[in-house]
Amino acid sequence: MAQNKALLSIENVETYYGNIRALSGVTVHADAGEIVTLIGANGAGKSTLMMTIFGMPRARTGRIIFDGKDITQLPAHEIARLRIAQSPEGRRIFPRMTVQENLQMGASLDKLEYFDEDVRKVFDLFPRLKERINQRGGTLSGGEQQMLAIGRALMARPRLLLLDEPSLGLAPLIIKHIFEAIKELNKTTGLTVFLVEQNAFGALKLADRGYVMVNGIVTMSGASKDLLANPEVRAAYLEGGRH
Amino acid sequence: MADVQTSNPESNFAKAVKEGLVAAALALGLFLLIVGFRTDQNIRNELVLNQRWGLLAIFVLVAGFGRFFLTAYVTPWNAARAASKRAAVAKEAKEQSAFRKSFPRIGLALLFVYPFLVIAILAAYNGSLMGGLQGSLKYVDNFGIQILIYVMLAWGLNIVIGLAGLLDLGYVAFYAVGAYSYALLSSHFGLSFWLLLPMAGIFAALWGIVLGFPVLRLRGDYLAIVTLAFGEIIRLVLINWTVVTKGTFGISGIAKATLFGIPFTPGPGGFANLLGLPNSGVYYKVFLYYLILLLALLTAWVTIRLRRMPIGRAWEALREDEIACRSLGINTTTTKLTAFATGAMFGGFAGSFFAARQGFVSPESFVFLESAIILAIVVLGGMGSLVGIAIAAAVMIGGTELLRELEFLKHIFGNDFTPELYRMLLFGLAMIVVMVWKPRGFVGNREPSAFLHKRKLISSEFTKEGHG
């Protein structure tokens, strides 16, 4: 089975907000070293799935397995300690802290022993952050904030990187830059990336495989190029939406 | 007067001296007859002319130096501020001026010599050492110790509110726990102050955790309501648990603190006796002054250290974004509880000091107004800024103490006027003025705890008001 070599596998997960079901029977997996994307419209439950992986909110039924370990019931900070990092929806950088302090917060797990080395890697990936090192997070532009959010996640030396809509509200050129950085990261370090996106075209171009989510249900899955060619996907997400 | 602002500091200084002298001369001419001489009736109903050179000198000096400082410092400063606002470039990351950099150090040095300075000045004024000693009681006790207690409390609360962003309206409860711990344990078991001081801190920290658990999931307004209730619960328990706390009567005759076993009592074996000094109550007050000063500095030192450690960073990150914290692997439960416990611990220290100083504790001292004043000091000073908070405490507490002194107001408003009654009114007015003028407190800048090449201030223009 594919689950055996999967780094992250989400099996039959259902998540509720009160009595309202946000996810129903979601089964998704990401193998080590691949970029997987989850596309869908607003309110489809993409971000809910992302947060469910972190136990905020917790899955009511089903299992979430990371590297052979059931993490469904773990508290969020222990999930982070298994080296799952995320750049959450809305970026959620610390606005009053400087870029450097934000990156230090990302390295909270490691007592700063790898800090210099990791900071250099982040700056290689996003040179803009280096120019802004003493600037407060809240004063960065949207694109820089997104770079910072991804950089902060990378500081945790993750084995799995969860990205929630990194393209949200950014100019096409910046989106291209960020997607290229993700691609490069995956290629050079073999980092597994789970990408949630509304920007279906860009996400599918970037990813190896993709899932399509509608109203909390995964309706389609397959290799990115197949999804890109799929008439239904094209009709729903790509036609007219292409940048 | 209306000449163009000169950028040359030398000429500016000379100009300031000149204007200061002119102002002093004007004041002399103006006040010589109004203030310098005064006619009084003596017993035989004759008019006698009193000469008041000292008072006149004060008027002249205030006018002269006031004008000097205005011209030399305030006007250029205002002009520079206006210019920098016009420029509006590079608002962030202003270099600290030399004055700002050295201000905490100067302030600290002043605090350390303050009691001796007061005694020396008063001794010179009264012409005798004894007069200086007795006269200094008021300044060391009512001003020095009183302000420093609030500085310490506000710095302790700053850990909870300023760093961790948890709005705590019941902070006075921990103060009460510390005070009653010391009062009860010392009167029942005769334990010494130095043993009970850390114990009071530990008890208060435990109560901090007790409060912390139920409010872990609360934030903002909801947290404020629960902490407010917690403060009231502690106070009501103190009032009603009469078997232990003697209710509203309070506990009196609490043992005083000793200087490593040397008591501050008159007679043989006492501090004054051992050092061959004249008997006076001042030594104990001066000792208490240094004790609270050191306790307050301990609070500041711990705060500064913690800010650079993972737990302090976690507090600050928690204030900014709780969800981001959790996904970065920070255990928000322990982070919040340590913030509550650490803040409460310093409240407990201050409480046990308070009990030792007063010799009497009653629930009266731990009403909600106290929590509100401490919170007001933290907010006025600028959340997270130790210097700002210290200034705010000096202004608020020293200001209300000063209001007791304002006898001259009776001449304006009539003899029925008692300034004390208007303290809270003025207190509130001052707060409104400060909040309009500086919405983020006196020092709204947050100094980064990590920096690459040089330390830069983060302008308050960019910092949000607390949203804890």
Interface residues (C-beta under 8 A of the other chain):
Chain A: F54 M56 P75 A76 H77 E78 A80 R81 A85 Q86 P88 R92 I93 F94 P95 R96 M97 T98 Q100 E101 Q104 M105 G106 S108 L109 K111 I133 N134 Q135 R136 G138 T139 R152 A156
Chain B: E92 A93 P310 R313 A314 E316 A317 E320 D321 I323 A324 C325 R326 S327 L328 G329 I330 N331 T332 R446 P448 S449 A450 F451 L452 K456 I458 F462 T463 K464
